[in-house]
Amino acid sequence: MIRSPYGTWRSPIAAADLARSAVTLSFVQVSDGVPYWVESRPAEGGRYVIVTPASRSGVTPGSRGDIIEKTPPGFNARTRVHEYGGRPYCLGRDRIYFAHYPDQRLYVQGTGVPVALTPEGYRYADFELDPSGTHLIGVREDHTGRGEPRNAIVALDVSASGRAGDASPARSGAAGGESAGAVLFGDSDFVAYPRLSPDGRRLAWIAWSHPDMPWDATRLYVAEWTPAGLTGVRAIAGGPRESVVEPRWDADGTLYFISDRSGWWNLHRWRGDRVEPVFSIEAELATPLWTLGQSNYALTGDGRAVVRYGIAARDRLAVVSLDSGSVRELDLPLVGWSSIERGSPGTVIAIAASAVEEPAVVSVDLAAGRHRVVRAPGDLQIDARYLSVAEPIEYPTAGGLTAHAFFYPPRNADFCAPEGERPPLLVKVHGGPTSHSKPELSLATQFWTSRGFALLDVNYGGSSGYGRPYRERLEGNWGIVDVGDVVASVKYLVDTGRVDGRRTAIRGGSAGGFTVLAALAFHDVFQAGANYFGVSDLEALARDTHKFESRYLDRLVAPLPQGRALYEARAPIRHLDSFRAPLITFQGAEDQVVPPSQSRAIVAALERKGVPVAYLEFEGEQHGFRQASSIVRSLEAELAFYGRVLGFAPDGLPPVERAPAGT
């Protein structure tokens, strides 16, 4: 092994490799046992495509698998409902209905060129075809009026879309006239999960209104449905301090759903006008509804459910008997699960990851308890000797409480550090803030650990994955609890001798970027920070952000205007007197969630104060970078920045650039 200082190690993972491999997989659906899903394409400007295995059996041999791209060139299957989007397509009878990102219209695709079904000015997500094949039922966000967009459950008549779906290339206009859909339910600020019973006669959905977020309080509704509209609408579960998500109908007319009424998101059902628990455990069966159409369990159709449940942010997969409630955990080497759907008999299709394998589309044989990879996200193969495996840690924090994190020590088969040297620490803060990190393989994490960084991925108080009470630690305390837990994590690792307390950096995006800025403004434990499109001015965020999060801060901080003093007290941009650590900031020029003005303002203020700063703003990027060029430039710049500040020479990188704030 080569003896070289931490941070200088030559890594097998380059930023360009990450960009090529940064293909995300999402939103599995299954038709006649054949899986479909959505893949991102960083090399194509962040385009999203619907794909399916080339083998009609649904499972192709090999670790990568051959695929057929169902989305033609020039089309981008991605929706902007809630800005974060959600499931952008559904499968019809030899047709696919999908949202096209540039104009947000719904299109039908058959054997020819996709044809628009809806006018511009509306966005759609999480829709499904009714059993007759004549109507799409889904979530619509109406941007045609003034003020906030209007969200509703709508029905779209697609009975004439057969001709459109089989249109020739010469027919690229709307199919027989465009319709935005008929509103079925619009009596709340937000709606999600419209789900029809197998006979097509009943509809279930969830709804919530400001200032709640869907992990705070939702209601579950059912109604009778005909193409003429809904009758007998009634709420059957949910309410204040209860989050209900993911309704699913079984063939016998029982409605299953996930509720956190016990303090944990567990499986319940509604039958005979009665709600009862099905699978009760101190674990989370759901995750926060940031994107519409999430699927954390599947009904197999034979009296069982396959559920994902997380304990301390590590996922497991189990088969639950719906009659007896008995549970059989599947012994699989996978720690992260999502997008679970029933496959061919006796199987489920899902997206899953292990500690040493990135998220992939997998098929699980329930009887054998084995899985096979249907589609892995990229072709970058990294020897396990270069991979750092997450170590869960618990550490003391303010108020005698305990916080959680995953620790990744530096690891590289070719290098070791000089004797007695301790590694620099990079603390990662997830976004949300109501979200969490899992211990699954992320090449973005290995990019740092294989170069000699220790990385701590913090699930601070307020994170999901640890039950509702842990999630609620952040209520009224954003900027206090999260920052305190981050600072306490550094003290814990320094005191236990695992890292060099003189070389510590912090990185985070969005809400995590706010925690980065607040930690640097109010504490002196970090020598450098990387802020990805983070919040610097809380009141400005409450005023300027999009509808979905426009009242989020009511719970996290306080309602306005009465809580203005708290907003001022916690806004990093208002407290720069003790802000001395160099900062690098990255921003998407088209970000509607955290507008570029937030990043430009903090960078300009720090420049005036004389704090070393670097600023990179990327055209064509929104909230999160999807283009290969942006991914490469930001990672290389961040690494070079740390080398310059912390005093080492990263292997083979150009110096970081400085850019004037406000560009």
Secondary structure, 3 states (H helix, E strand, C coil): CEECCCCCCCCCCCHHHHHHHCCCEEEEEEECCEEEEEEEEHHHCCEEEEEEECCCCCCCCCCCCCEEECCCCCCCECCCCCCCCECCEEECCCCEEEEECCCCCEEEECCCCCEECCCCCEEEEEEEECCCCCEEEEEEEECCCCCCCEEEEEEEECCCHHHHHCCCCCCCCCCCCCCCCEEEECCCCEEEEEEECCCCCEEEEEEECCCCCCCCCCEEEEEEEECCEEEEEEEEEEECCECEEEEEECCCCCEEEEECCCCCCEEEEEECCEEEEEECCCCECCCCCCCECCCCEEECCCCEEEEEEEECCEEEEEEEECCCCCEEECCCCCCEEEEEEECCCCEEEEEEECCCCCCEEEEEECCCCEEEEEECCCCCCCCHHHCCCCEEEEEEEHHHEEEEEEEECCCCCCEECCCCCCCCEEEEECCCCCCCCCCCCCHHHHHHHCCCCEEEEEECCCCCCCCHHHHHHHCCCCCCHHHHHHHHHHHHHHHCCCCCCCCEEEEEECHHHHHHHHHHHHCCCCCEEEEECCCCCHHHHHHHCCHHHCCHHHHHCCCCCCCHHHHHHHCHHHCCCCCCCCEEEEEECCCCCCCHHHHHHHHHHHHHHCCCEEEEEECCCCCCCCCHHHHHHHHHHHHHHHHHHHCCCCCCCCCCCCCCCCC
